[in-house]
Structures are given as C-alpha cells and as structure tokens.
Amino acid sequence: MAESAALSNLSAVVCCGVKLSISLYEFEASLGSASRALKNLGSDIAHFCSVLKQVQSFLHKAKSFKVLP
C-alpha cells in the first residue's frame, strides 16, 4: 500500500513540475527578451521531470516482481 502512495506522490510531483516548466516557457516567451537563465530554469525542470518519470516507470515495473526469501 505504501508503494502505491509513493507512486501517487511521485506522479503529483511530476505533473506539477511539467506544469511549472510549461508556465516558465510561456512566461519567457511573453517577455520576449527575458534572460537566458529563466529559459534554462524551465529546461532544467523539464529534464528533472523526465528523470522522475523514468523513476516512476521503474517503480511500477519493480512493483510487479515478488521478492523471494
């Protein structure tokens, strides 16, 4: 049960990160000549979310295996 809660929390973090990344890109685009740092921050968040999605996928796969004593 704790695993599904952890996966659910991880999904929530990934979704928030993706939304934040999209918002930052849109904000940067609306400013036109915004600093490069803002665009890099959005890119970093997108990459971090990608890593979290891979971790989530790995945990889903690992959940289906049984550990033998």
ZITA-V681088 format. One record per residue. N is the residue number from 1. RES is the residue in three letters. OMEGA is omega in degrees with one decimal (none if undefined). NEAR is the number of other ideal C-beta (glycine too) atoms within 12 Angstrom. Layout:
# ZITA-V681088
n->N res->RES omega->OMEGA near->NEAR
n->N res->RES omega->OMEGA near->NEAR
This chain:
# ZITA-V681088
n->1 res->MET omega->-179.6 near->8
n->2 res->ALA omega->-180.0 near->10
n->3 res->GLU omega->-178.9 near->17
n->4 res->SER omega->176.6 near->14
n->5 res->ALA omega->178.5 near->12
n->6 res->ALA omega->178.4 near->19
n->7 res->LEU omega->178.1 near->24
n->8 res->SER omega->177.9 near->17
n->9 res->ASN omega->178.8 near->18
n->10 res->LEU omega->176.9 near->25
n->11 res->SER omega->179.6 near->22
n->12 res->ALA omega->178.7 near->17
n->13 res->VAL omega->179.5 near->22
n->14 res->VAL omega->-179.9 near->27
n->15 res->CYS omega->178.7 near->18
n->16 res->CYS omega->179.2 near->18
n->17 res->GLY omega->178.5 near->27
n->18 res->VAL omega->178.6 near->23
n->19 res->LYS omega->178.9 near->18
n->20 res->LEU omega->179.1 near->22
n->21 res->SER omega->178.9 near->28
n->22 res->ILE omega->178.9 near->19
n->23 res->SER omega->178.9 near->19
n->24 res->LEU omega->177.2 near->27
n->25 res->TYR omega->179.3 near->23
n->26 res->GLU omega->178.4 near->16
n->27 res->PHE omega->179.3 near->18
n->28 res->GLU omega->180.0 near->22
n->29 res->ALA omega->-179.7 near->15
n->30 res->SER omega->178.7 near->12
n->31 res->LEU omega->178.4 near->14
n->32 res->GLY omega->-175.7 near->10
n->33 res->SER omega->179.3 near->10
n->34 res->ALA omega->-178.0 near->18
n->35 res->SER omega->179.5 near->14
n->36 res->ARG omega->-178.4 near->12
n->37 res->ALA omega->179.6 near->12
n->38 res->LEU omega->178.0 near->23
n->39 res->LYS omega->178.2 near->22
n->40 res->ASN omega->178.5 near->17
n->41 res->LEU omega->177.3 near->22
n->42 res->GLY omega->178.5 near->28
n->43 res->SER omega->178.8 near->20
n->44 res->ASP omega->178.9 near->19
n->45 res->ILE omega->178.3 near->26
n->46 res->ALA omega->178.2 near->24
n->47 res->HIS omega->178.8 near->17
n->48 res->PHE omega->178.3 near->21
n->49 res->CYS omega->177.1 near->28
n->50 res->SER omega->177.5 near->18
n->51 res->VAL omega->179.0 near->18
n->52 res->LEU omega->177.0 near->27
n->53 res->LYS omega->178.2 near->22
n->54 res->GLN omega->177.1 near->16
n->55 res->VAL omega->179.2 near->21
n->56 res->GLN omega->179.0 near->27
n->57 res->SER omega->178.4 near->18
n->58 res->PHE omega->-179.7 near->16
n->59 res->LEU omega->176.3 near->24
n->60 res->HIS omega->179.5 near->19
n->61 res->LYS omega->-178.4 near->13
n->62 res->ALA omega->-179.7 near->15
n->63 res->LYS omega->-176.8 near->17
n->64 res->SER omega->179.4 near->11
n->65 res->PHE omega->176.3 near->11
n->66 res->LYS omega->177.3 near->7
n->67 res->VAL omega->179.7 near->7
n->68 res->LEU omega->179.8 near->4
n->69 res->PRO omega->none near->3
